[in-house]
Amino acid sequence: MIQQNITTTFILIGLILNYSNSFSQACCTGGAPLSSNLGIQSYSENTLVIDFAYDFNKMDRLFAGSNKLNDSNRERTSKSAMLRISYPISNKWAITTVLPYVWQKQTVFSDFGNTTQSSDGIGDIVLLGQYSLVQNTKNQVLIAAGPKFPTGSVYKRDNEFDILLPPDLQAGTGSWDGIAAISYSRFGILRPSFSLYTLLSYRYSFEVGRYDGGQEYRFGNETVLNIGLSDSFVIGTKICNAGLQYKLRHTQKDENNGSNFPNTGGTWMYLVPNVDIQLSPKINLHANFEIPVHTDVVGTQLVTSYRGNIGINYKINLK
C-alpha cells in the first residue's frame, strides 16, 4: 500500500511538471493545422465545393535549437478532421469556411509509469473572403483574408487528475485571430500541364485570458510559405496531378502575461510531395505528406516526425 502511494505520488509530480512544460515543447499551436488547409484556389462560378480532409501529425523528436536530442521519453499525436466549404459569389469573389474537429494526445514515459493527457472537440472555425486579382491562361493571383473564431474549447481537463490542460493540448486557442494569404500560380511552364504554385499566409494571434483572468496567454504569430511545381498526366482513364512543394513555417514566441514564454517559436522546413486524382468530373481525391528537412526551434521542443493529409473534394453545380 505504501509502495503504491509512493508510486502514485511520483506519477502525480511528473504529471504536474509535464503540465508546466508540455505546451512549451511542441511545435504546433492549439487546435487544428489551419495554415495547411486554407484552400486558396480558383473556383468555377455557381459551383459549391465541399472538401473533407483528415490530417495526422506525429511528434516524437526532441530538438534543442537545430540539434536533435537523444530523448524518446515523450510523444504526441495531433489528428484533425476538417470540412471545408467554398462558394464563388462571382467570377472574382469567393467565400470559404473551415470547420475542424481535433484530437490531441500526449504521452510521457518514465520508470514510475506512463502519463497520458488527451482531449478532443470542435476546433476554431475560419471564415475567409477571397478575391481574384489576376486570372488568365498563364497567371493567377488570389488574395484572401478573414477571422478565426474562438469556437474550440480551452477548458479541457485531464481525465485522471482533473487538471486544466495546457493551451496547446486544447481543441482551440480561445482567441480571435486574423488570417491573410496571397497565392500566385504560373501555368504552361515548359509544357501546357506544368505549373508553378506559391502561397504565403500569415496568422496574427490575439491574447486570451485563462484561469479566470489569472493568466493572459498569446500564441506566436505564424508565417507559412509554400513554393511548388506540379504536372498533370493520365493513368488509365483518370487525370492525375502530382507535385512537390517546399514549405517554410515560422512562428514567433508565445507570450504569457506579457512576457516571452520559453521553448516556443522557431523555424521549420519541409518537403511536401502531393497528388490529386480526378475520379470523376465532380469528385477529386487529394493527399500530401510532409517530410521535415530542417528544424531550428527556440529552446527545447518536441517536433514533427511525419505528417500526412488525405481528403476528398466534391463539386456541386448549383445552376
Buried (B, 14 or more C-beta within 10 A) or exposed (E): EEEEEEEEEBBBEBBEEBBEBBBBBBBBBBBBBBBBBBBBBBBEBEBBBBBBBBBBBBBBBBBBBEEEEEEEEBBBBBBBBBBBBBBBEEEEBBBBBBBBBBBBBBBBEEEBEEBBBBBBBBBBBBBBEBEBEEEEEEEBBBBBBBBBBBBBBBEBEBEEEEBBBBBBBBBBBBBBBBBBBBBBBBBEBEEEBBBBBBBBBBBEBBBBEBEEEEEBBBBBBBBBBBBBBBBBEEEEEEBBBBBBBBBBBBBBBBBBEEEEBBBBBBBBBBBBBBBBBBBEEEEBBBBBBBBBEEBEBBBBBBBBBBBEBBBBBBBEEEE
